[in-house]
Amino acid sequence: LTATDADEGTNGHVKYSIKKTTEKASKLFHLDSETGAITLLRSLDFEEGIAYEVEVQAQDGGALSDTAKVS
């Protein structure tokens, strides 16, 4: 994921966090809070689930935020 903020200094620094997820998805995906990269913790198994959804929040240093759903 990528979010940008035009502010300078700490107010322009964006951090990422998982806002909402299922227990199953939380065991499969890792979100890097600095880069927004989502990686797999283990291989996906079609028999365990065919789709996953994670809600990610991007927040700047000035406490402004927005969310996005990743499917």
SEMARKE-406440 format. One record per atom (N, C-alpha, C): x, y, z. Coordinates in steps of 0.1 Angstrom, whole numbers, plus 5000, padded with zeros to 4 digits. Layout:
! residues N
XYZ
...
END
This chain:
! residues 71
500849885000
500050005000
500950125000
500450234994
501150364995
500150474998
500550555008
499850675011
500850785012
500450905008
501451015008
500751135016
501651225021
501251335028
502151455024
501651565020
502451675015
503151755026
502751735039
503351805050
504851775051
505551865057
507051835060
507251785074
508351725076
508651685090
507851565095
507651565108
506851445114
505451445110
504851555106
503451565102
503251495089
504351485081
504251415068
504651265068
505051215079
505451075080
504250995082
504050895073
502850805073
503250675079
502350625088
502550495094
501250415091
501450285089
500350195085
500050095096
498750065098
498349965108
497149895103
496949775108
495749695105
494649745114
493549795108
492449845115
491449735118
491149645109
490149545110
490549425102
490449305107
490749185100
490049065107
490048955100
489548835106
490648765113
490348675121
491348595128
492248515118
491548455108
492248375098
493148465090
492748585086
493648675078
494848725087
494548745100
495648795108
496748695110
496548565108
497548465108
498248445095
497748505084
498348485071
499148605066
498748725070
499348845065
500048935075
501148995071
501949085079
501949225072
501749325079
501849465074
503049535080
503949585071
505049665076
504549805079
504649845091
504049975096
504750095089
506050075085
506750195079
506550195063
506550085057
506550085042
505150055036
504249995044
502949965039
502949835031
504049765031
504149635024
503349525031
502549455024
501849335029
502449215024
502849125033
503548995030
502848885036
503048765030
502448645035
503348585046
502748535057
503448475068
503548325064
502748265056
502748135051
502048125038
502148015031
501447995018
499947995020
499248045010
497848035010
497347895006
496247855012
495647725010
494247745006
493947714993
492547734988
491547654996
491847545002
490947475010
490547545023
491447635028
491147705040
490347835038
490447895026
489748015023
490048055009
489048115002
489148154988
489348304987
489048374998
489148524998
489448575012
490148685012
490548745025
490348895024
489948965035
489849105035
490549165047
491249265045
491949335056
491749485055
491349555065
491249705065
492449765071
493149845063
494349905067
494150055069
494850115079
494750255082
496150315080
496150425073
497350505071
497150635079
498150665088
497950785097
499250865096
499150995095
500251085094
500651125108
501751205110
502151245123
501251355129
500351405122
499451505127
498151455131
498051315132
496851245136
495751245126
495951275113
495051255103
495151115097
494051055094
494150915089
493050885078
493250775071
492250725062
492450575062
491450505057
491450355057
491150305042
491650185040
491350125027
491149975030
490249915022
490049765023
490949705012
491649595016
492449515007
491849375007
491549334995
490949204993
491849114985
END
